[in-house]
Amino acid sequence: MDITGNPLYFEVTPNPNGEPYKIGDWQKVPEIIHDDNNVKGFFGEYRFLSNFGEAIVEYDGVIYSSTEKAYQAAKWKIEDRDYFVNCTNEEAVKYNRLHQPNGYPPDIWDEIKVVIMRYLLEQKFDPELNPENYQKLIATGDKYLEETNWWNDKFWGKNLKNEGLNYLGIILMSIRDDLKS
């Protein structure tokens, strides 16, 4: 994955126009749509859908303050995960870009990463563990949820050319449906 200019990985980042990113720049990107039927882009009032949103989640007996930190930690052996408890989301992602995680070979990680993500997201939107996140997710009704992004993540989301699998959105919609039934 090309991480050049990715706001998840760098302190100062360009927006889709190549300029320094400013809060609210997402509102200028026509592919990011928040309407009666869609949430395409987890920004603004829908930032809680992002893995960077606050949540109490547990993985292997350790509590993390976001799904992002727990997910990044899951790539490492248990004894090597301490860093992820107190770092920021951005630091967690950056750490794994700079270091080779030692928990799973890449082919095994590719087989289990969706299961791990779903496990963490189920906790993030659990009505007892994270009632505010639960209520916000339910309030999205039947809207289509898509992690539209300009950093070209085509696995968990879709890029600005509408290319990608959107696994994050698919998992979120599935959890929402399960919670409503």
Residue pairs with C-beta under 8 A, 6 or more apart in sequence:
1 152
1 153
2 152
3 9
3 10
3 97
3 151
5 13
5 14
5 18
5 151
6 13
6 151
6 152
7 13
7 21
7 151
8 52
8 89
8 90
8 93
8 151
9 90
9 93
9 94
9 97
9 151
10 94
11 90
12 20
12 21
13 20
13 21
14 20
14 21
15 21
15 22
15 25
15 28
15 29
15 150
16 25
16 29
16 150
16 160
17 28
26 32
26 41
26 43
26 44
27 43
27 44
29 41
29 150
29 160
31 40
31 41
31 148
31 160
31 162
32 40
32 41
32 43
32 148
33 39
33 40
33 41
33 148
34 40
34 41
34 44
34 45
34 46
36 143
37 143
37 144
38 143
38 144
38 146
39 46
39 49
39 140
39 143
39 144
39 145
39 146
40 144
40 146
40 148
40 158
41 146
41 147
41 148
41 149
42 48
42 49
42 50
42 53
42 147
43 50
46 140
47 53
48 54
48 132
48 133
48 136
48 137
49 137
49 140
49 145
49 147
49 172
50 68
50 147
51 66
51 67
51 68
51 71
51 89
51 168
52 66
52 68
52 89
53 66
53 67
53 124
53 133
54 65
54 66
55 65
55 66
55 67
55 123
55 124
55 129
55 130
55 133
56 63
56 64
56 65
56 123
56 129
56 130
57 63
57 64
57 66
57 67
57 70
57 120
57 123
57 124
57 129
58 64
58 70
58 123
59 70
59 73
59 74
59 116
59 119
59 120
60 74
60 78
60 81
62 70
62 73
62 81
62 85
63 85
64 70
64 73
64 84
64 85
66 89
67 117
67 120
67 121
67 123
67 124
68 89
68 92
68 93
69 84
69 85
69 87
69 89
69 92
70 84
70 120
71 113
71 116
71 117
71 120
72 84
72 92
72 93
72 95
72 96
73 81
73 83
73 84
73 85
73 92
74 103
74 116
75 96
75 101
75 103
75 104
75 109
76 84
76 101
76 102
76 103
77 102
77 103
80 102
80 103
83 92
83 95
84 92
84 95
87 95
101 109
103 109
104 112
114 167
114 171
117 156
117 167
117 168
117 171
118 171
118 174
118 175
121 171
121 172
121 175
122 175
123 129
123 130
124 130
124 133
125 133
125 134
125 137
125 172
125 175
125 176
125 179
126 134
127 134
127 179
134 179
137 172
137 175
137 176
137 179
138 176
138 179
138 180
140 176
144 169
144 173
145 169
145 172
145 173
145 176
146 157
146 158
146 166
146 169
147 153
147 156
147 157
147 158
147 166
147 168
147 169
148 157
148 158
148 159
148 160
149 157
149 158
149 159
149 160
150 159
150 160
152 159
153 159
153 164
154 163
154 164
154 165
155 164
155 165
155 167
156 165
156 166
156 167
156 168
157 164
157 166
157 168
157 169
158 164
158 165
158 166
